[in-house]
Amino acid sequence: MSQQWISKAISIIEADFQRSSDTHLLKVELPAVEHVDLYLKDESTHPTGSLKHRLARSLFLYGLCNGLIQEGTPIIEASSGSTAISEAYFAQLLGLPFIAVIPRATSQEKINKITFYNGRCHLVEAKDIYAESARLAREMNGHYMDQFTYAERATDWRGNNNIAESIYSQMAFEPSPIPDWIVVGAGTGGTSATIGRFIRYKCHPTRLCVADPENSVFYDYYHTGDAALTSECGSRVEGIGRPRVEPSFVASVIDRMVKVPDAASYATIHFLEKILNRRCGGSTGTNVYAAFQLVAELNAAGHKASVVSMICDSGERYLNTYYNPRWLEDNGFDIAPYQQQLATFYGSGLMPSL
């Protein structure tokens, strides 16, 4: 093992971190909501364009400091796209070969991003990504990053400018500086684990809500405790939701879970495009739809409060899918009822049931 190379690699990652400013916290104007402020942490502004940039940095540092990544080590990851993009970026930074084992249905835009950073894509059926990643790592004498196992332990949840510490720091001068709710989705479960643990560590009264898409087992696991749950088909919202209970998903730090229909997620990103003048990815739609429900509840109760969610990545990666009316129609998604629901919420502050 070359300690000199590892020290150099860590220095390169730390230098990259110092060149990167923190992501913005955007206030969403909701004219009909009198009592509650909504904020979105814009993670799309990271160098690789998504929330997963934080995770990739942590996973590389975890691998380096544990002696699992050395000079020339091939890096292999099972990913639906965004984590692979970010890991390809860091692998290129360190001069390491990178292979992303991704589902065949991954958007071409994400594949193009991985290859832009000199990563190689190995496409398989979604159910095979774990076993195939482990096989490649064994055969190539490489390191399988295994984000679904190590996400919750690779990130320093006590602070060190993690996403939770950043949110509270940026909220310090707002009317309700301690959020009543923070709302996130779960792919690996690493972000929800980091935020949930930080809330408890700092003794904040904030509650954590996790929004789960269709065809994901996290919601059912949260309510039943059955870790053996599986789903035959994967989530249609890229980046969140899993067909099995991942080791990094820590249910005990979550206060509430909301099941969000996929059509509602897609309707929400079209709605956000109108009020924010920007396109967001599907997982943002899932998060924000759940956040709107909480905002409506708090507002109806007359509570002066704040809710924080996040923009996970840019919608430019999904122009051929979520923003394509033909794709929505061909896949059976009718977003019109949810668009009307969101319009009612925007105009009245009330969230009617569907």
C-alpha positions in Angstrom: 0.0 0.0 0.0 1.3 3.4 -1.0 0.5 5.8 1.9 2.1 8.6 -0.1 -0.4 8.0 -3.0 -3.4 7.8 -0.6 -2.3 11.1 1.1 -2.1 12.7 -2.3 -5.5 11.4 -3.3 -7.1 12.7 -0.2 -5.5 16.1 -0.7 -6.9 16.2 -4.2 -10.4 15.5 -3.0 -10.1 18.1 -0.2 -8.8 20.7 -2.7 -11.8 20.0 -4.9 -14.0 20.5 -1.9 -12.4 23.8 -1.1 -13.0 25.0 -4.7 -16.7 24.2 -4.4 -19.0 26.7 -2.7 -22.0 25.5 -0.7 -25.3 25.0 -2.5 -28.1 27.6 -2.4 -31.1 27.5 -0.2 -34.0 28.8 -2.3 -37.2 30.3 -0.8 -40.3 29.2 -2.7 -42.9 31.9 -2.9 -46.4 30.6 -2.2 -48.7 33.7 -2.1 -51.7 31.9 -0.7 -49.8 30.3 2.2 -49.8 32.7 5.1 -48.1 31.0 7.9 -45.5 28.6 6.5 -42.3 29.2 4.5 -40.9 26.6 2.1 -37.3 26.3 1.2 -35.5 24.1 -1.3 -31.8 23.2 -0.9 -30.5 23.3 -4.5 -28.2 20.3 -4.8 -28.2 20.5 -8.6 -25.4 23.1 -8.4 -22.7 20.7 -7.4 -19.9 20.2 -10.0 -21.6 16.9 -11.1 -25.1 18.3 -10.9 -26.8 16.4 -8.1 -27.1 15.6 -4.4 -25.0 12.5 -5.0 -21.8 14.6 -5.4 -21.7 14.7 -1.5 -22.2 10.9 -1.3 -19.5 10.2 -3.9 -17.0 12.4 -2.1 -17.7 10.6 1.2 -17.5 7.1 -0.3 -14.1 7.9 -1.9 -12.7 9.3 1.4 -14.1 6.3 3.2 -12.5 3.9 0.8 -9.2 5.7 0.9 -9.0 6.1 4.6 -9.9 2.4 5.1 -7.2 1.3 2.7 -9.7 -0.1 0.2 -8.7 2.2 -2.6 -5.1 2.3 -3.7 -3.2 3.6 -6.8 -4.7 2.0 -9.9 -7.6 0.4 -8.1 -10.6 -0.1 -10.5 -13.8 1.5 -9.0 -17.1 -0.3 -9.5 -20.5 0.9 -8.5 -24.1 -0.2 -8.8 -26.1 2.9 -9.6 -29.2 4.2 -11.3 -27.2 7.1 -12.7 -26.5 10.1 -10.5 -24.1 8.4 -8.0 -22.2 6.9 -11.0 -21.8 10.3 -12.6 -20.4 11.8 -9.4 -18.1 8.8 -8.7 -16.9 8.9 -12.3 -15.9 12.5 -11.7 -13.9 11.7 -8.6 -12.3 8.6 -10.2 -11.1 10.7 -13.1 -9.8 13.3 -10.6 -7.7 10.5 -9.0 -6.7 8.8 -12.3 -8.6 5.6 -11.5 -10.7 3.4 -13.9 -14.4 3.5 -13.2 -17.2 1.1 -14.2 -20.9 1.9 -13.5 -23.2 -1.1 -13.4 -26.5 0.5 -14.2 -30.0 -0.7 -15.1 -30.8 -0.8 -18.9 -33.6 1.7 -18.4 -31.2 4.5 -17.2 -31.7 7.7 -19.2 -29.2 8.3 -22.1 -28.5 11.7 -20.6 -27.1 10.1 -17.5 -25.1 7.6 -19.5 -23.6 10.4 -21.5 -22.5 12.2 -18.3 -20.8 9.0 -17.0 -18.8 8.6 -20.2 -18.0 12.3 -20.2 -15.9 11.7 -17.1 -14.3 8.7 -18.8 -16.4 6.2 -16.9 -17.5 3.0 -18.6 -21.2 1.8 -18.4 -22.1 -1.8 -17.9 -25.8 -2.2 -18.5 -27.7 -5.0 -16.9 -31.3 -5.8 -15.7 -32.1 -3.8 -12.6 -32.3 -6.9 -10.4 -28.7 -7.9 -11.3 -26.8 -4.7 -10.5 -25.6 -5.9 -7.0 -24.3 -9.3 -8.0 -22.8 -8.1 -11.2 -20.9 -5.2 -9.4 -19.5 -7.7 -6.9 -18.5 -10.1 -9.7 -16.6 -7.4 -11.6 -14.8 -6.2 -8.5 -13.6 -9.7 -7.7 -12.5 -10.4 -11.3 -10.7 -7.0 -11.7 -9.3 -6.9 -8.2 -11.2 -3.7 -7.8 -13.2 -1.9 -5.1 -17.0 -2.2 -5.2 -18.1 1.1 -3.6 -21.6 -0.4 -2.7 -23.4 2.8 -2.0 -26.5 1.0 -0.8 -24.5 -0.5 2.2 -22.0 2.2 3.0 -23.9 5.5 2.4 -25.1 5.8 6.0 -21.7 5.2 7.5 -19.4 7.0 5.0 -20.9 10.5 5.8 -20.0 12.3 9.0 -23.5 12.9 10.3 -22.2 15.0 13.3 -21.2 17.9 11.0 -18.2 18.7 8.8 -20.4 20.8 6.5 -22.7 17.9 5.7 -26.1 18.7 4.2 -27.9 18.9 7.5 -25.4 21.3 9.1 -25.5 23.4 5.9 -29.3 23.6 6.0 -29.4 24.8 9.6 -26.6 27.3 9.0 -28.4 28.8 6.0 -31.8 28.9 7.9 -30.3 30.9 10.8 -31.7 34.3 9.8 -35.1 33.1 8.5 -38.4 33.9 10.3 -38.6 30.3 11.5 -35.0 29.2 11.6 -35.5 25.7 13.0 -37.5 23.8 10.4 -40.6 22.0 11.6 -40.0 19.4 8.9 -37.2 18.4 6.5 -38.4 16.3 3.6 -36.2 14.0 1.5 -36.5 11.0 -0.7 -34.5 7.8 -0.1 -32.4 5.9 -2.6 -29.6 4.5 -0.5 -31.0 6.0 2.6 -27.8 7.9 3.3 -29.2 11.4 3.1 -32.2 10.6 5.4 -29.8 8.8 7.9 -27.4 11.8 7.9 -30.2 14.4 8.4 -32.1 12.3 11.0 -29.0 11.6 13.1 -27.9 15.3 12.9 -31.4 16.4 14.1 -31.1 14.2 17.2 -27.5 15.0 17.8 -28.3 18.7 17.9 -31.5 18.2 19.9 -33.6 20.0 17.3 -37.4 19.6 17.4 -37.4 19.2 13.6 -39.1 16.1 12.3 -37.9 14.2 9.3 -40.3 13.1 6.5 -39.2 10.6 3.8 -41.2 10.6 0.5 -41.2 7.2 -1.3 -42.3 6.6 -4.9 -44.3 3.7 -6.3 -42.7 0.3 -6.6 -40.4 1.0 -3.6 -40.4 -1.1 -0.4 -39.1 1.6 2.0 -42.6 2.8 2.9 -43.9 -0.6 3.7 -40.7 -1.5 5.6 -41.1 1.6 7.7 -44.6 0.5 8.7 -44.1 -3.2 9.0 -40.4 -3.7 10.0 -40.2 -6.5 7.5 -36.6 -6.3 6.1 -37.3 -9.1 3.6 -39.7 -7.1 1.5 -39.0 -7.0 -2.2 -40.7 -5.5 -5.3 -40.6 -7.2 -8.7 -40.2 -4.0 -10.6 -38.0 -1.0 -9.7 -38.9 2.6 -9.1 -39.8 4.7 -12.1 -38.4 7.8 -10.4 -34.7 7.7 -11.0 -32.5 8.0 -8.0 -35.0 7.1 -5.2 -37.0 4.1 -4.2 -35.6 0.6 -4.1 -37.0 -2.9 -4.8 -35.4 -4.2 -1.6 -34.6 -2.8 1.9 -31.1 -1.4 1.6 -28.7 -1.7 4.5 -28.2 2.1 4.5 -31.9 2.8 5.1 -32.3 3.7 8.8 -36.0 3.7 9.6 -35.5 4.6 13.2 -34.5 8.2 12.5 -37.6 8.9 10.4 -40.7 10.5 11.9 -43.1 10.1 8.9 -43.1 8.5 5.5 -45.4 9.6 2.6 -46.1 7.4 -0.4 -46.2 9.6 -3.5 -47.8 8.4 -6.8 -45.4 8.7 -9.7 -47.9 10.8 -11.7 -47.9 13.3 -8.7 -44.0 13.4 -8.8 -44.1 14.3 -12.5 -46.9 16.8 -12.2 -44.9 18.5 -9.4 -41.8 19.1 -11.5 -44.0 20.6 -14.3 -45.6 22.8 -11.7 -42.2 23.8 -10.3 -41.1 24.8 -13.7 -43.8 27.4 -13.8 -43.2 28.9 -10.4 -39.4 28.6 -10.2 -38.6 29.0 -14.0 -36.4 25.9 -13.9 -36.6 22.2 -14.5 -36.0 19.7 -11.7 -35.5 15.9 -11.7 -38.3 13.5 -10.9 -37.0 12.8 -7.3 -37.4 16.5 -6.6 -41.0 16.2 -7.6 -41.5 13.3 -5.1 -39.9 15.3 -2.3 -41.7 18.5 -3.0 -45.1 17.0 -3.5 -44.8 15.6 0.1 -43.5 18.9 1.3 -46.5 20.7 -0.2 -48.8 18.4 1.8 -47.0 19.2 5.0 -47.1 23.0 4.2 -50.8 22.7 3.7 -51.3 20.9 7.0 -49.3 23.4 9.0 -50.9 26.4 7.3 -54.4 25.0 8.0 -53.5 24.7 11.6 -52.3 28.3 11.7 -48.7 27.4 12.8 -45.9 29.8 12.0 -43.4 27.3 10.6 -40.9 26.4 8.0 -40.4 23.3 5.8 -37.2 22.4 4.0 -36.8 20.0 1.1 -34.4 19.9 -1.8 -33.7 20.0 -5.5 -31.8 16.7 -6.1 -30.8 17.3 -9.7 -31.6 19.2 -12.8 -34.5 18.3 -15.1 -32.2 18.7 -18.1 -31.3 15.0 -17.6 -34.9 14.0 -18.2 -36.0 15.9 -21.3 -36.8 12.7 -23.2 -38.8 11.2 -20.3 -40.5 13.2 -17.5 -40.7 16.4 -19.7 -41.8 14.5 -22.8 -45.7 14.4 -23.1 -45.4 11.4 -25.4 -43.3 9.5 -22.9 -45.8 10.2 -20.1 -48.7 9.1 -22.3 -47.0 6.0 -23.5 -46.2 5.0 -20.0 -49.7 5.6 -18.7 -49.1 8.6 -16.6 -52.0 11.1 -16.3 -50.6 14.1 -14.6 -53.6 16.4 -15.2 -55.5 15.7 -11.9 -52.4 16.4 -9.9 -51.7 19.5 -11.9 -55.1 20.7 -11.0 -54.6 19.8 -7.3 -51.3 21.7 -7.3 -52.9 24.7 -8.9 -55.6 24.7 -6.2 -52.9 24.5 -3.5 -51.0 27.5 -5.1 -54.2 29.6 -5.3 -55.7 28.7 -1.9 -53.1 27.1 0.3 -55.3 24.0 0.5 -54.3 20.6 -0.7 -57.5 18.8 -1.8 -57.5 15.0 -1.7 -57.6 13.0 -4.9 
